[in-house]
Amino acid sequence: MTHSGEAQSQDGRARRTTTTTAATPQQTPMPKSSPSPKPGLVRPGTVVLSDDPPPEMANPLGAEIGENETLKIDTDLVNLNVRVIDRNNRPIGDIRKEEFHVFENGVPQQIFYFSKEEVPISYGLAIDTSGSLRSQLGQVLEAGKSIINSNKKGDETFLVRFISSDKIEQVQDFTSNKDDLLDSLDSFYTEGGQTAVVDAVYVSAEHVAEYKKGDASDRRRRALIVVTDGEDRGSTYTQEELFQRLREEDVQIYVIGFVNELDKEGGVIRKSPREKAVNLINRIVKETGGRAFFPESLSDLPQIAEEIIRDLRTQYVVSYSPTDKTRDGSYRAIRVTVDDAAGKDKRIALTRSGRVAGREGPPVPKPPVTRNVTPTAPVQKATSTGRNP
């Protein structure tokens, strides 16, 4: 995702961002008269550990460290944002660390860090402004304003409007200024084009994932909210390329899918446009631990906005150190379970479905693909009833 004036790639594909692997931190002991320094971050873009590292990580062998020796600490933790709900999709917020169980490729993992603390959220709001959503756009923007108005101190949002593969516009970059965000939403309009849902999700999720990734004080949660009919007509990235990218990042994706206007008639071997759209949306949210909404009418949008806000605020942070330390670029399935409470509804834990184990050595370079976005004059201004209070 780029601004106007950037170089255009030869193939016109959405920009890829090179994924970097943080070097293993090294800690040189201070003189014996000084207290031992404590680790700061697990990895760029993840949560901060508590003041004292787990004893298994601080000195696994329990050996005495000499003044001129270097202690290498394995801080390659995997961090999960976990929602816990009951059968009626109501959040459960009173679960203890010992009630969580994490499995990677079916192997139990030890939980090193656990928190219910509310942390700042960096999220994107990407709205399909193709002609198919013309009649819904006004109410969609009002729902977007409800979400933005719920932002708390430290939260930051960026805005994207998308149509075709060459029209994915970053209308407003990350900011905590609600007035700027609300004004930018008022500038959204619809126009014709072949909707590129996959491309829009790819570059928007990448932008969220990379934002402040190297900030030493980063403890934020990252999310992307997408509003679309889900019918992809002209993306340059394939779905498999999208899901491969999503597995490399920790971004939860929420999708509001207006699929009811799509043709639901398919063929013997061909799925209907509606079925394909629903399948794409459901897979996106399953891969990232997010949630899909399929409104029956525009009157459902205020409630959907409230549920997205609630979901983003009521999550647990669970971190584990993988028992399999191999960095071979393979996919590792992740499953989280929660003990059921006696006499209460079943507890269901939802998080991303897996991760890609980083490779040893320098990252494999990706093609330097960019996108040229040229602003155009509005064709149709979305109707709006004004800002939420």
N, C-alpha and C positions, 0 to 999 in steps of 0.2 A: 504494500500500500504506500503510495508516494504522493507528494504534492505536485502541482502543476510546475512544469519546467524541468523535470528530471528526464534523463535519457530514456528512450523507449527501447525495449529489447527487440531483437530481431524476430523472435517468435511470438511476442505479445503476451507471454504467460505471466501470471501473477508472480510478484517478487518472492524469492525464497530467502530465508535468513539462515546463515551458517550457524549450526548448533555447536556450542563450545562446551568442553568438559572441564570443570574446575580442577585445578591442580590440587593434589593432596596437601593440605596444610601441614607445615612443619613447625614444631614448637621447640625453641632452644631454652633449656632450663635457666632460670635466674640463679644468682648466687644463693647459697643455702640460707642466708639471712633474710632473703626476700621471699614473699609468698609466691607460690607457683602461678604463672599466668593461666588464664582460663580461655577456652576456645570461644570464638564469637559466633560465626555463622556455621551452619551445617554445609550449605552450598549457596552460591548466589541464587536468589529467587526463592528461598525456602525459609522456614521458620527458624527463630533463634532458640538455641538450647537454653535450659535453665543454667543458673550460675555454676553449678558443679556438674561436670560430665559424668556419665555412668561409669562406675569403677571398672567395668569390663573394657571400656574404651580408653580410659585414662592411662592405664598401665596393665594390659592384658596378662602379662606374665608375673606381675608383682615384683619385678626386678628393681634394684636400686639404680637410679640414673646418675651417672657421673657428671661433674661440672662441665666437661668439654664434650659430652655426648649429646646427640640430637634425638629427641623422642618424636617419632612419626605417629600421628594419630589418624586412625581411620574414621573419617567423618562422612562417609558416603551413605548417608541416611536417605531413605525413601520416605517422602512426606505425603500423607493422604488427608484430604478434606473429606470427612465422612458425615453424611446425613443419616439419622436414625429415625424411622417412622414406625407407626403401627399399621394395622391392616387398612385403616381408613385414611392413610396418608397424613396423619397428624404427627408433628415432630415430637420427639421424646428427648428431654433435656436433662435427665438426672442419672446418667449412666456413668459408672466408675471405670477407671482404667482397667482393672482386673476383669471386667466383664467383656472387654473387647478381645477378639482373636483374629490375627492376620495370617494369611496363607499366601505364599508365592509359589506358583506351580505346584500347589497342593502341599507344600512343606510349611509347617508352623514356623512363624517368625517371632522373635522377641521384640516387644514394644519398648523402645528406649525413651520416647517422649510422648506426652499426652497433655492436651489442654482443651478446656472449654472456653478459653478467653476469647472475647470478641476482638478481632483484629481489623485493620483498615482493609477495604476492598478496592481493587483496581479492576474495573470492568468496562467492556465496550458494549455499545448499543448499535447493532447493525440492522438497518431497516431496508427491506425490499421496496423500492419505489418504482417498480415496473408498472405498466398499465394494468396488470391483473389485480393490483391492490388499490386502485384508484378510489373505489367507493369506501374502503375501510381506513384510508390513511389518516383522516382527521381524528378518528377515535384511537387509532394506534399511537399517534403522537401524544394524545392525552394520557394514555397508559404509560408512555415513556416519561412524561413529565411527573407522573406519580412516583415512578421509580427514582428519578433524579431527585425529587423533593425529599425522598427518604434518606438521602446521603447524610452520613455523619462525619464528624471531624476526621480528617485523614483519608476519606474516600476520594477517589478520582475516577472520572469517566471520560471516554472518548466516543465520538459519534461517527457513524459511517452510513452513507446511503449508497445502495448498489442496484445496478440493473444488469447490463451485459458485462462480459469479461474485461472490456476496456473502459468501463464506467463504474469503478469502485472508488468512491470519493470519500476521503477523510474530511468531513465537514468541520470537525472540532477535535483537536488532539487532547490528550489527557489534561484535565483541569479539575480543580475542586470548586471552581466558581460556578454556582448554580445559574446565575443570570446569563452567563455566556452560553451555558449548555441549553437553557430554555430558549434563548434567542436563536441559537443554531437550529434547534428542532423546528422552530417556526419557519425556517427557510427551506424545509424539505418540500419537494414537489415530485409529481409522477411524470414519467415519459416512457416512450416505447423502447423496446429492446428485448433481446433474448436473454432471459434471466440466467445469471451464473451463480447459483447458490454455492456450489462447491468452492469456486474460487473466492467468493466473498468470505466464507467461513475460514478458509485456509489463511488468507492474508490477515484477517481480523484477529483470529486466534493467535497467530504468530506475533502480531503487534502487542497483544496483551501479555504474552509469555515473555517477551524481551524487555518490556518496560521495567526499568529500574532493577534489572536482573542482577547487576553487579553492585547494587547499593548495600553497603556494609550493615545498614540498620533495617534491611528489608524483612518484614514479617507479614507481608500482606497476602490476602487471598486474591486469586485471579479468576475472573469469570467473563463470559461473553453471552449476551442476550441477543438472539436473532429473531426477527419477525419476517416471515416469508410464507408464500404458498407452497414452498418446498419443491416446485417443479424446476429442475435444472435443465436448461435448454442450450447452454453454450459455454460451459466451463472448459478451460484448457487443462486443468488438473483433473486426474481421474479420482474416483472415490477412494481407491486403494492408496493413492498418494496422499489424499487428505487424511485418512485414518492412520497411516504411517506417521505423518507429522503430528497428529494429535496425541499419539502414544509417546512422543518425545517430549511433550510439554505437560504441565500440570495446570490446565485451564478448564474449569467447569463450564459447560455450555447449556444454556436454557433456550428452547426454541418455542415460539408461538407460531403454530402452523395453521394458516387459513387454507385448508385443503378441500373444503366442502364444494367449492366452485369448480374443482377439477373433474374431468371426465372419469367416471368410475367403471366404465366399460372397457374390458381388455379383450384379448384374444386367447386362442388355445395355448400358445406359448409366449404370449406377450402380456406383461402386467399392464394394468390400467395406469394412466398418469397419476391418479389419486393414490393407488397402492404403492407405486414407486416413490412418490413423495413422502408418504407415511413411513415407509421402510427406511428411507434416507434419514429422515428426522429422528426416528427412534434409534437408529444405529449411532448417530452423532452423540446423542445424550447418553446412551449406554456406555460408549467408549470413554466418556469424560466424567461420568458420575453426575451428570446434570439431570434435566427434567424436560419433558415435552408437554405442551398444552395444545389442544385442538378445540378452539372455541366454537360452539354451536351458533353463537350470535355475538354481535358487538357488545351486547350488554354483559358478556362474560369477562371483558377485558379488565375492569377495575379489580375484580376478585383475583384474576390471574396475576396482576401486578402486585397485589398484596401477598400472594403466595410466593412469588419470586423473591420479594423483599424478605419475607420470613425465612425462606430456605437459605438465603445468603447469610443471614444473621445467626441461625441456630445450627451450627456445625461443630464437629470435633476435629481437632488436629491430632493425627496419630502418626508417629514416625517409627520406622524400624530399620535395622541394619541387616541387609540381605545375607542369608547364610551362604548363598552362592555368590562369590565375589568375582566370578568370571565376567570379563568385559568383552563380549564377543558380538555385540549388536543384536542379540537375539531378543525375542519377545517373551516377557514373563507375565503370566496371568496372575492377577491379584484378586483375592477374595477376603472380605471382612465379615465376620459374624459377631453377634452380640448375644450373651446369655439372656434367656427369657426370664422375666420376673415372675415369681409365684403369684398366681391368681390374676395376672394381667394379660393384656393382649400380646400377641407375638411381636417381637422387635425385629425390624428389618434394617440392615445397614446397607447404605448405597454409597459407592465411591467409584473411581475410575476402574476400568476392567483390567488394566495391566500397564506395563511400562516396557521401554526398550532399554536394555543394558548397554551403557555407553562402551564404545570400543577403546582399547588402549592406544596411546599415541595421539598424534594430532588428528583433529576431525577431518572426515572426508569432505573435500570441498564440493559445494553445490554450484550449479550454473549461476552466474551473476545476472539473474533475470530481474528486470525492473518493469514498472508500468508507468506510462505517461497518462496523467489524469488532467484533462483540460476542462475547466469549468464552463458550463453553458448557461445560457439564460433560462430562467424558469419557464416551463411550458404550462404547468398548472400548479398553482399555489394550494397547498392543503388547507382545508377549512379547519378552523380551531376555535374553541370557545374561550381561549385564554389560559393563563397559567393556573395551576392548582395553588391553593393557599399555602 
